[in-house]
Amino acid sequence: MVSSPLSEGLTVPSCPSCEGSWLAAELYQSWQQRQPPLEPELVPPSIDIDYQPAPLDARAALCPDCGCYLSRAKVGLRTPFYVERCGNCGGVWCDRGEWQVLTALGLHTQIEKLFSSDWQLKSREVDYARRERQATIEKLGEALARQVFELAEQLENHPNGDFGVAYLMRRFEK
């Protein structure tokens, strides 16, 4: 491991061969406290960043400090990746490029949130909505899908929108 700067004021041990970085809990927390407070959404609305995970991203790993297994938190991009954290000492492992993606998403100052059940649930919901939207476009075509999305938004925002949805459902029960 060699010392490498990840962000201003945050120099961490990095592996020269895999280009991963180890953020020891105390070091990361100390850096975190010096950062301006951020309150991003639970899951960023745009998680459509083109990122290719490291080859060993899907493999189990051991903590470089205490030797315990690292737990994983999925970051749901177009191609998802996993950030690993030690449940024993709290250190975080970022594979090559993951820190940069976390920074772009505004999550680098609050990595611990990735490991919460709320974040993981919301992330799955966002991913499901993205896949559902893409399937709608593929089945209906871009133009008709856009009209469906616009109508859905209008009905959601209308005080009697449920009546419109019920009408459409009755039309398709025939």
C-alpha positions in Angstrom: 0.0 0.0 0.0 1.1 3.5 -0.8 -0.2 6.9 0.3 -2.5 8.5 -2.2 -4.6 11.7 -2.1 -8.3 10.9 -2.6 -9.7 14.4 -1.9 -8.3 17.6 -0.5 -7.2 16.8 3.0 -7.7 13.1 2.6 -4.7 11.0 1.9 -5.2 7.2 2.3 -3.4 3.9 1.7 -4.0 2.7 -1.8 -3.0 -0.5 -3.6 -0.8 0.2 -6.6 -1.9 -3.0 -8.4 -5.7 -2.8 -8.1 -5.8 1.0 -7.5 -8.3 0.4 -4.5 -8.2 2.7 -1.5 -8.6 2.0 2.2 -10.3 4.6 4.3 -9.6 3.8 8.0 -12.6 4.8 10.1 -10.9 7.4 12.2 -9.2 9.0 9.3 -12.4 9.1 7.2 -14.5 10.4 10.2 -12.0 13.1 10.9 -12.0 14.2 7.2 -15.9 14.0 7.2 -16.2 16.4 10.1 -14.2 19.0 8.2 -16.5 18.9 5.2 -19.4 21.3 4.7 -22.7 19.8 5.8 -24.6 18.3 2.9 -28.1 17.1 2.8 -28.5 15.3 -0.5 -31.6 13.3 -1.3 -31.6 9.8 0.1 -30.9 8.4 -3.4 -29.6 10.9 -6.0 -32.2 11.3 -8.8 -29.6 10.8 -11.5 -27.7 7.6 -11.0 -27.0 7.1 -14.7 -23.3 7.5 -14.5 -21.2 5.4 -16.9 -18.8 3.4 -14.7 -17.2 0.1 -15.2 -16.7 -1.7 -11.8 -13.3 -3.2 -10.9 -12.8 -6.8 -11.9 -12.8 -8.0 -8.3 -15.8 -5.9 -7.2 -18.1 -8.9 -6.8 -15.7 -10.9 -4.6 -15.7 -11.1 -0.8 -12.8 -9.3 0.9 -11.1 -9.0 4.3 -10.4 -5.9 6.2 -6.8 -4.8 5.7 -6.7 -3.5 9.3 -8.4 -6.2 11.4 -8.9 -9.2 9.1 -12.7 -9.3 9.4 -15.0 -9.8 6.4 -16.2 -6.6 4.7 -19.9 -6.1 4.3 -21.1 -4.7 1.0 -23.5 -1.9 0.0 -24.7 -1.8 -3.6 -24.6 1.5 -5.5 -27.2 1.1 -8.2 -25.9 2.7 -11.3 -26.6 1.5 -14.9 -23.8 -1.0 -14.0 -24.0 -1.3 -10.2 -21.0 -1.6 -8.0 -20.3 -2.4 -4.3 -18.6 -0.3 -1.6 -17.2 -2.5 1.2 -17.1 -1.6 4.9 -15.7 -3.4 7.9 -18.4 -4.1 10.5 -15.7 -4.5 13.2 -13.5 -1.4 12.8 -15.6 0.7 10.4 -13.1 1.2 7.7 -14.2 1.5 4.0 -12.7 0.0 0.9 -13.2 1.7 -2.4 -12.2 -0.1 -5.6 -10.6 1.8 -8.5 -12.8 4.7 -9.5 -15.5 4.2 -6.8 -14.5 7.2 -4.8 -14.8 9.4 -7.9 -18.3 8.1 -8.6 -19.3 8.6 -5.0 -18.0 12.1 -5.2 -20.0 12.7 -8.4 -23.2 11.4 -6.7 -22.5 13.6 -3.6 -22.2 10.5 -1.4 -18.5 10.6 -0.6 -19.1 12.5 2.7 -21.7 10.1 3.9 -20.7 6.6 2.9 -22.3 5.1 6.0 -25.7 6.0 4.6 -25.1 3.5 1.8 -25.2 0.7 4.3 -28.6 1.7 5.8 -31.7 -0.3 4.9 -33.5 2.9 4.0 -30.9 3.8 1.4 -30.8 0.3 -0.1 -34.6 0.1 -0.3 -34.9 3.5 -2.0 -32.0 2.6 -4.3 -34.0 -0.6 -5.4 -37.1 1.5 -5.9 -35.2 4.0 -8.1 -33.7 1.1 -10.1 -37.1 -0.6 -10.5 -38.6 2.7 -11.8 -35.8 3.2 -14.2 -36.1 -0.4 -15.6 -39.9 0.0 -15.8 -39.6 3.3 -17.7 -37.1 1.7 -20.1 -39.4 -1.3 -20.7 -42.3 1.1 -21.4 -40.2 2.9 -24.0 -39.2 -0.4 -25.6 -42.8 -1.7 -25.7 -44.6 1.5 -26.8 -41.9 3.4 -28.6 -40.4 6.8 -27.6 -43.3 9.0 -28.7 -46.2 7.1 -27.1 -44.2 6.3 -24.0 -43.5 10.1 -23.5 -47.3 10.7 -23.8 -48.0 8.0 -21.2 -45.4 9.5 -18.8 -46.8 13.0 -19.3 -50.4 11.8 -18.7 -49.3 9.8 -15.6 -47.7 13.0 -14.2 -50.8 15.1 -14.9 -53.0 12.5 -13.3 -50.7 12.2 -10.2 -51.0 16.0 -9.8 -54.7 16.3 -10.4 -57.1 16.1 -7.3 -59.3 13.6 -9.2 -56.5 11.9 -11.0 -57.6 8.5 -9.6 -60.8 8.9 -11.6 -58.8 9.1 -14.8 -56.7 6.1 -13.9 -59.9 4.1 -13.1 -61.4 5.2 -16.5 -58.3 3.9 -18.3 -58.3 0.6 -16.4 -62.0 0.1 -17.3 -61.2 0.7 -20.9 -58.6 -2.1 -20.9 -60.8 -4.6 -19.1 -62.8 -5.3 -22.3 
